[in-house]
Every structure is written in structure tokens, then in C-alpha cells.
Amino acid sequence: MIVGLLGLSGLLPLAAQQLPLHFVEADSVVTWSYGGRDFGNVAQQAVRGVKPLSLRLAADAMDHADEVAEVWRTFQPQFNVAGGGGDLMTDGQGVPASYGFNLNALMLLLTGQSAHADGMERSLFNAAYRALADSVAGASESDRRAAAEVLMSAPGTLYALSANEADLFVNLYANATAHLSAQGRRFTLDQITDMPADGRVKFRLMDVAGSMPLRVHLRIPDWASKRRVPLAAYCYADTVPCLPRIFVNGHEVVRTVPDEAGYVVIDRAWRSLDEIYIDFRLPVQYVRPADGLSGAAHGGALALQVGPLVYAVTTDVGGHGLSPKTRPKATGRLNAQGHEQLSGRLGAGDETSLPFVAEPYADGVSGTVWVAEERQSQ
């Protein structure tokens, strides 16, 4: 059973006593933002009364794990670089975002592999938000509802516990307060961050009675580790990791290379007011289309990404292309949604090159995600 799943992911299993994972109770996690743009508010403003998806495994889930894995294997190559499907700029992204988020969430619980949280993150921060903000193609009612369900479900998937509740998995990074329980010990966990706009994340444990042994698994996203997401239709042009710095109570964690499951594990007895600080670097990166089955990169096109956010070039590119030797930069200017714009030049970088501006795809902008790759002269 587990061997079948590992054949799909290409990664080693977690210990048997850890699987399957289970998400914490959805109503125990509250996400919030100072601008009122947290998951729940955005979802309810778009579709009043929308409910989250049901992301619980049945008691006999491991007996049917191969069936879930086969469904995921069938659909995974169809998800685009933003976590949706079909044509990025003309098709609705809400329904495929829901499929991607749901399937990857179930696979995360069954396998404990962070690659599935990478898929959830793309569907959430790119495709789902696009369906709710799209002012270009206009999302259908079904797309908007599906996207709103993803946002409503997100808080309950931030954290998962192992089967024996000795391990807490941090899957997504978002501003949140959670009232959790592990092995009968209750505690509060604050996550303070402005992800995905900012790479700084602070966790603070509170209301811990005495000391509490707990292994905390911090997900290192694919955009930081450059790990290949199984069967994905994209890969990174630059394969050199940009790993974060991690501190526990002000002391730097020396080893931040993720384990076989894609997490950095901090195993200690925790007390109230203990803190974990993560500083993710968010450089502008190039993404290439890839063969979902083989993982081999296809030449001829590039997309821009900063952290988990995929960008669309809003300038008319004409016959110009992007060069991986010329990296766009943040302008310091914010768009109407409060996200930073990128600027660069299309073409060979000479007098014929064209200035361009790019903005997050999730903001519903008009433009293009995949831009032809400029061929370099010998």
C-alpha cells in the first residue's frame, strides 16, 4: 500500500506510527490580516455563506490509499504552473484549483510528503485568488464558489498532526492563531507573517503547561528547496536552493536542508513563549514548462515567480522574449491590490530590448504568464 504511494512521489516514507496525518480541527485555527484580506473574509465577500471543503480521511483511508493516489496521478499533470488548469488567461481557474487543493491535501495526509503542500499552496495563492479577483475573463459562478471553498478550507490545513500526535506539521504559512491539542496537551500557536508578500515568519507557543515534547516539522517550499514536485507541469530554471534561515529562541538552526519528506524538524520540549523565526528569501525566479510524467524541462518559454506567487507580464510582449541571464527586479511600487510590481527588459538587452512590467497572476491582471525564451547568440 505505502510502496504504491512512494512509487508516485519518489520519496521515502515517514515512520509507520506517523501515518496517516490528520489536519487539526478547522475551527481551531483563525487566519487574519490587518487589511481584512484574510482567507475567510475574501471568500465570504465573494460567495456569501460558502463552506469549507471536507478534508478528513475515513477510518479505513489507508485501505484505499492507492485509489486516491491513482486519481491524483491522473490529474496532477493537468494542473498548470499557477495550480489551476487549462488556459491560464482565458479559462476559469476556480474549479481546477479546488481539485488540485483537495487532491493534494488528501495525498499530504496519506503520505506526509511536503510536495503535496506545494501543490496546495499554488492552488490557493494563485489559481483560487485569480478566480475571485479576475476582472479580465470573468469567472463563472461555479469557479467563484469552488475558489471560495478553497480559501475557506485553507485555515484548517495550515497544521497537521501525526497519527500518534507526537509530530506537528506546518504545511502553509499565513497569519494565524491556533488553539491546538497534541497527546492531550492543549496549547496556543501564533503564526505572525505577511506571507506571501514577505518571507519573514514567526511562531510563538503560549499556554503550555510546564514543558511539552513535540517534533515540529517546518515545510521548506519547493521554491526554496528547488525539489521537484512529482508529475508537475513545471520546474525551476535555477536548481540551486535558496534555503531560509531558521532560529529557535534567537539561536540559529545550523541545518536547514529539508529531510526526505521536505521538512526541517525541530525536536525539543517546548515551553510558553518559545519562538521559531524563519526568514525565507524571495528572489525573482524563472520557471520552465516540464513534462509532467518525466519531469524533463521544455525549452522555449519562461514564467516569473516570487515565493509562491506566479507573475504575469502585463506589457504587450510583441515578438520579444525573456532571457534567463537578465533577472527582473522589484520596483518598490505596489499595484491596486497592494502587491509589488516587477520590471525588466524583454529581448537581448541591447537597444532593441523592451521594458516590461509584471504583476501577480492572482490579482486578475491581463497579460501573459508564459513568455517566449530569448535565444542567446553564440
PEZIBEL-V489223 format. One record per pair of residues at least 4 apart in sequence whose ideal C-beta (glycine too) atoms are under 6 Angstrom apart, sorted by the first residue. I is the first residue (numbers start at 0). J is the second residue. Records with the same first field share a line. If there is no record, write none. Layout:
I->J + J
This chain:
0->64
1->12
3->65
4->64 + 68 + 110
5->12
7->68 + 72
8->110 + 112 + 229
9->229
10->112 + 259
11->259
13->17 + 18 + 111
16->163
17->161 + 162 + 166
18->111
19->56 + 60 + 108 + 109
20->108 + 111 + 159 + 161
21->160
22->155 + 156 + 159
23->27 + 158 + 179
25->51 + 155
27->177 + 178
28->154 + 157 + 175 + 177
29->176
30->37 + 38 + 154 + 173 + 175
31->37 + 174
32->36 + 37 + 174
35->40
36->41
38->150 + 153
41->150
42->49 + 147 + 150 + 151
45->131 + 143 + 147
46->143 + 144 + 147
49->147 + 148 + 151
51->151 + 152
52->101 + 148 + 152
54->104
56->60 + 108
64->109
67->105
71->75 + 102 + 106
75->230
76->230 + 232 + 291
77->84
78->82 + 84 + 99
79->83 + 84 + 87
80->233 + 286 + 302 + 309
81->125 + 126 + 309 + 360
82->96 + 99 + 121 + 122 + 125 + 126
83->92 + 95 + 96 + 126
84->95
85->90
86->90
87->368
89->136
91->138 + 139 + 142
92->96 + 126 + 129 + 130
93->130 + 138 + 142 + 143 + 145 + 146
94->142 + 145
96->122 + 126 + 127 + 146 + 149
97->101 + 145 + 149
98->102
99->118 + 122
100->119 + 122 + 149
103->115 + 118 + 119
104->119 + 156
106->110 + 115
107->115 + 116
111->260
112->260
113->218 + 260 + 261 + 262
114->228 + 229
116->170 + 218
117->220 + 221 + 228
120->124 + 307
121->125
122->126 + 127
123->127 + 149 + 153
124->195 + 307
125->309 + 360 + 361
127->146 + 149 + 150
128->132 + 361
129->133 + 360 + 361
130->138 + 142 + 143 + 146
131->146
132->362 + 363
133->138 + 363
134->363
135->365
138->142 + 143
156->170
157->171 + 175
159->168
160->164 + 167 + 181
161->165 + 166
164->181 + 182
166->214
167->213 + 215
168->216
169->217 + 218
170->218
172->192 + 194 + 200
174->192
175->190
176->189
177->188
178->187
179->186 + 188
180->185
184->211
186->204 + 206 + 207
187->205 + 206
188->204
189->203
190->202
191->201
192->200
193->197
195->306 + 307 + 308
198->279 + 281
199->278
200->277
201->276
202->275
203->274
204->269 + 273
205->271
207->211 + 269 + 270 + 271
210->268 + 270
211->269
212->268
213->269
214->264 + 266
215->265
216->262 + 264
217->262 + 263
218->262
219->223 + 224 + 257 + 263
221->226 + 228
223->241 + 242
224->240 + 257
225->235 + 238 + 240
227->294
230->291
232->291
233->286 + 289
234->287 + 289 + 296
235->286
236->285 + 287 + 323
241->280
242->255
243->277 + 278 + 279
244->278
245->252 + 255 + 277
246->251 + 276
247->275
248->273 + 274
255->263
257->261 + 262 + 263
258->262
269->273
281->305 + 306
283->305 + 326 + 327
284->304
285->301 + 323
286->302 + 304
287->296
288->297 + 300
289->294 + 296
290->295
299->372
300->369 + 372
301->321 + 370 + 372
302->368 + 369
303->310 + 357
304->309
308->359
309->360
310->341 + 357 + 359
311->360 + 364 + 366 + 368
312->355 + 357 + 366 + 367 + 370
313->356 + 358 + 364 + 366
314->355 + 356
316->345 + 370
319->345 + 346 + 353
320->371 + 372 + 373
321->370
322->373
325->348
327->341 + 343
329->339
330->340 + 342
332->340
333->337 + 339
334->338 + 340 + 358
336->362
338->359
340->356 + 358
341->357
342->356
343->355
344->352 + 354
345->353 + 355
346->351 + 352 + 353
348->352
358->362 + 364
360->368
